[in-house]
């Protein structure tokens, strides 16, 4: 018996569980793997306590919980933790938390006195709940990987976005340039520019105290007479990317496109993006965009699915094969 088959026998078969936060993505992953989502019951009592019950045994099985932790953040996070503990108490052989979007990614360091490192706390809770592994996409800060003691696959949807831009936008663009929405995204912005073989520019901004808003200051690089692709990892309130859009417009940019992985879209972010002088938005389905927000964006937005990538990573993890090979790494 080969090691690969031995591993598969140890963990049993793949069992997929979707939380209430990511039902469509969980179903797409199941479809990719040609599996059915396992049935579970999730009830919220009048006192807001959650109750989870599995509809089948997972003893000895290789289980995966698919749940993002965006809004409602604390409901989705607790649901993830309770699902993981339920699988642990039912003697699952291995439990993997599949978290397309990981909350508290911005609270990754003590950058001022008397503040928490909440991203570390979230990692600890996922481990204590019983997860053996984790899979996540484009965390806001790379060091979050170091907060986990369990192994994991930290993926990026950059490849999907780059492929879409290369196929559908680049052939029609004039002197394209990638613009990082802020200096914190400079390194990953360079990855976009290198993959698309374009120059890069940067918007410098300064955050104001502990407020969510930030003040854009200036542009580093050349955008005049060029088509611009503004890139970022996530859009929350839309303030930074809106300011970046106006800065490149003021510096003579032609057509402007926005590209980001996580559509958090808090408050009136969807309306804000819809009102910008842009040609299009490219994002993914790591977080579902509710209909009341989609109605503002439907004519401008392209949503790429991360389900095939996550499905393939789950399959390779189950079979003990390299994930890096997917990205020629």
Secondary structure, 3 states (H helix, E strand, C coil): CCHHHHHHHHHCCEEEEECCCCHHHHHHHHHHCCCCCCCEEEEECCCCCEEEEECCCCECCEEEEECCCCCCHHHHHHHHHHHHHHHHHCCECEEEEEECCCCCCCCCCCCCCCCCCHHHHHHHHHHHHCCCEEEEECCCCHHHHHHCCCEEEEECCHHHHHHHHHHHCHHHCCCCEEEECCHHHHHHHHHHHHHHCCEEEEEEEEECCCCCCEEEEEEECCCCCCCEEEEEEEECCCHHHHHHHHHHHHCCCCCEEEEEEEECCCCCHHHHHHCCCCCEEEEECCCCCCHHHHHHHCCCEEEECCHHHHHHHHHHHHHCCCCHHHHCC
